[in-house]
Amino acid sequence: MDPVVNLGGAEMAQDGSQVSLLSIRDTSAISDARQDQTAPAAPMNPQTKCSLMSIPPELRNLIYRYTLIETEGDAEISIPASGAPPQHPPLLHTCRLIRKEATAIYFEENKFAFELRDFDNMRLRRWCGLSRQHRNTPVIFKFWGRPVWTNLLQWLEDYHNELCPGCDAAIFGSCNPMSIACRLFRFVDDQEERRETDWEELRSILEVMHQCLVIENPDWR
């Protein structure tokens, strides 16, 4: 290959021909441009994610229901008589806005079943004291143990003071202790509907009814 002599703005080969530096640079620029056009697209940022709050509310509600509503087994959330109570789903701790939207679905569309041993309603009272939403949530009760009158009387008082719900007589039979308890709750409701009745007056009436229960069934002592 003939040597090339640099002449400032151009290069001259030994045979006398000139090669323009400008044309060489242009050719290099075109080659770089073609390489840029054929280069693969840059990968998407892995930090880019779809926000739950960016989709329509109707779709968010579907996701909340799919995540929060119990559908397996008895399709109820059991609150045991002892041990640790169930924790709120992690979704409700995600952020304030999601908690505001999803809490009503969790509490109103699930079934909460409380186990009551000996009519002890302490866990029910504490659970209802967590928030107004807890207190207004419909619950069902599963009774076991003995019909301890002092516990039932405390439950009736808490119900009278609107600290926790009572039971519905319509869902029980007529002979078991829970059915009798439900009729006592109904009695408290009736007295309050007729006139303003303070708890001490109701308590004295309930104690008379208790004596009648003991006559029929000594287990109510």
WOKAJO-V760842 format. One record per backbone hydrogen bond with DSSP energy under -0.5 kcal/mol. CO is the residue of the C=O (numbers start at 0). NH is the residue of the N-H. E is the energy in kcal/mol with one decimal. If there is no record, write none. Layout:
# WOKAJO-V760842
CO_NH_E ; CO_NH_E
This chain:
# WOKAJO-V760842
2_13_-1.3 ; 4_11_-3.1 ; 6_8_-1.3 ; 8_20_-0.9 ; 9_6_-2.8 ; 10_18_-3.2 ; 11_4_-3.5 ; 12_15_-2.1 ; 16_12_-2.7 ; 17_19_-0.5 ; 18_10_-2.0 ; 19_23_-1.2 ; 20_24_-2.3 ; 21_25_-2.4 ; 22_26_-2.1 ; 23_27_-1.9 ; 24_28_-2.2 ; 25_29_-2.2 ; 26_30_-2.0 ; 27_31_-2.2 ; 28_32_-2.2 ; 29_33_-2.2 ; 30_34_-1.9 ; 31_35_-2.0 ; 32_36_-1.9 ; 33_37_-1.6 ; 34_38_-0.8 ; 44_47_-1.9 ; 46_48_-0.5 ; 50_53_-1.4 ; 51_54_-1.1 ; 55_58_-0.6 ; 55_59_-1.9 ; 56_60_-2.5 ; 57_61_-1.5 ; 58_62_-2.0 ; 59_63_-2.7 ; 60_64_-2.6 ; 61_65_-2.3 ; 62_66_-1.9 ; 63_67_-2.9 ; 64_68_-1.8 ; 71_74_-2.3 ; 75_77_-0.7 ; 76_112_-2.4 ; 77_79_-0.7 ; 78_114_-2.5 ; 88_91_-1.4 ; 89_92_-1.8 ; 90_93_-1.5 ; 94_98_-2.3 ; 95_99_-2.1 ; 96_100_-2.0 ; 97_101_-2.9 ; 98_102_-1.8 ; 101_105_-2.1 ; 102_106_-2.4 ; 103_107_-2.7 ; 104_108_-1.7 ; 109_111_-0.5 ; 110_76_-3.7 ; 110_112_-0.6 ; 111_113_-0.6 ; 111_139_-2.6 ; 112_78_-3.5 ; 113_115_-0.6 ; 113_141_-3.0 ; 114_116_-0.6 ; 115_117_-0.6 ; 115_143_-2.3 ; 116_119_-1.9 ; 118_120_-0.7 ; 120_124_-2.6 ; 121_125_-2.3 ; 122_126_-2.5 ; 123_127_-2.4 ; 124_128_-1.2 ; 126_129_-1.3 ; 127_130_-0.5 ; 127_134_-0.5 ; 130_134_-1.9 ; 131_135_-1.9 ; 133_136_-1.2 ; 137_111_-0.7 ; 139_113_-2.9 ; 140_142_-0.5 ; 141_115_-2.6 ; 143_117_-2.2 ; 145_147_-1.8 ; 146_148_-0.6 ; 147_151_-2.0 ; 148_152_-2.9 ; 149_153_-1.8 ; 150_154_-2.2 ; 151_155_-2.5 ; 152_156_-2.0 ; 153_157_-2.4 ; 154_158_-2.2 ; 155_159_-2.4 ; 156_160_-2.0 ; 157_162_-3.1 ; 157_163_-0.7 ; 158_161_-1.6 ; 166_168_-0.6 ; 167_170_-1.5 ; 168_171_-1.4 ; 175_178_-0.5 ; 175_179_-1.6 ; 176_180_-2.4 ; 177_181_-2.2 ; 178_182_-1.7 ; 179_183_-1.5 ; 180_184_-1.9 ; 181_185_-2.1 ; 182_186_-1.9 ; 183_187_-2.1 ; 184_188_-2.2 ; 185_189_-2.4 ; 186_190_-2.3 ; 187_191_-1.9 ; 188_192_-1.9 ; 189_193_-1.6 ; 190_194_-1.7 ; 194_196_-0.7 ; 197_201_-1.9 ; 198_202_-3.2 ; 199_203_-1.9 ; 200_204_-1.5 ; 201_205_-2.6 ; 202_206_-2.2 ; 203_207_-1.3 ; 204_208_-1.9 ; 205_209_-2.1 ; 206_210_-1.7 ; 207_211_-1.3 ; 208_212_-1.8 ; 209_213_-2.3 ; 210_214_-1.6 ; 211_215_-1.6 ; 212_216_-2.9 ; 216_219_-2.0 ; 217_220_-1.8
